[in-house]
Amino acid sequence: MATITNKTRQPLSVPLPGGKKLFLGPLNSGEISAKAVTHPPILKLVEAGEVELTGGEQKPRRSGGSTKGPGPTAGTRGPSASTRKTAGDR
């Protein structure tokens, strides 16, 4: 992920790959994918000085393998029938 910052005092509509858009208010920032960093319209905005790109730190991803550690405990499944409160006369 990379961070894109609007350096103007005007709101911007930043075109992203896949026909999507990122709306950035004045002096606000947002995150875009690494694939979007090389998108030609974004490069054009960077060259014009309207936006600034900073490389973000990638967060470590968990692999799809098994997880180590305890599973769910009995207390994490919600209230049991014995702890539910009834609403008086029905």
C-alpha positions in Angstrom: 0.0 0.0 0.0 1.0 3.5 -0.7 -0.3 6.8 0.7 -1.5 9.5 -1.7 -1.9 13.1 -0.4 -3.8 15.9 -2.0 -1.5 19.0 -1.9 -4.1 21.4 -3.3 -6.8 23.5 -1.6 -9.4 21.9 -3.9 -11.1 18.5 -3.7 -9.7 16.0 -6.2 -11.1 12.9 -7.9 -8.2 10.6 -8.4 -8.8 8.0 -11.2 -7.8 4.4 -10.1 -7.3 1.3 -12.2 -10.6 -0.6 -12.9 -12.6 2.5 -13.4 -12.7 3.4 -9.7 -12.1 6.8 -8.2 -10.6 8.1 -4.9 -12.1 11.3 -3.7 -9.6 13.4 -1.7 -10.5 16.5 0.1 -8.1 19.4 0.4 -4.9 18.4 2.1 -6.3 15.0 2.9 -4.7 11.6 2.2 -5.7 8.1 1.4 -4.3 4.7 0.7 -3.9 3.1 -2.8 -2.5 -0.2 -3.9 0.9 -0.7 -5.3 -0.7 -1.4 -8.7 -2.4 2.0 -8.7 0.9 3.8 -8.1 2.0 3.2 -11.7 -1.4 4.1 -13.2 -0.8 6.8 -15.8 -3.4 9.3 -14.6 -1.9 9.2 -11.1 1.6 9.7 -12.4 0.3 12.7 -14.3 -1.1 14.2 -11.1 2.2 13.6 -9.3 4.1 15.4 -12.1 1.7 18.3 -11.9 2.4 18.6 -8.1 -1.3 18.1 -7.2 -0.7 14.9 -5.2 2.2 13.4 -3.4 2.9 9.7 -3.1 4.7 8.1 -0.2 5.6 4.4 0.1 3.7 2.8 2.9 5.0 0.0 5.0 3.5 -3.3 4.1 1.8 -5.1 7.0 2.8 -8.7 7.4 0.2 -11.0 6.1 -0.9 -14.2 7.7 -0.5 -17.3 5.7 -3.5 -19.5 5.0 -1.9 -22.3 7.1 -3.0 -23.6 10.5 -3.2 -21.2 13.4 -1.5 -22.0 16.6 -3.2 -21.2 19.9 -6.3 -22.0 21.7 -9.6 -22.3 19.9 -12.9 -20.6 21.0 -13.9 -21.2 24.6 -17.3 -21.9 25.9 -17.8 -18.4 27.2 -17.3 -16.8 23.7 -20.4 -18.3 22.1 -22.9 -15.9 23.4 -25.5 -16.2 26.2 -26.8 -19.7 27.0 -30.4 -20.5 27.5 -29.9 -20.5 31.3 -28.7 -16.9 31.4 -31.4 -15.4 29.2 -33.9 -13.2 30.9 -37.6 -13.6 30.3 -39.9 -10.6 29.9 -42.5 -11.4 32.6 -46.2 -12.0 31.6 -46.7 -12.8 28.0 
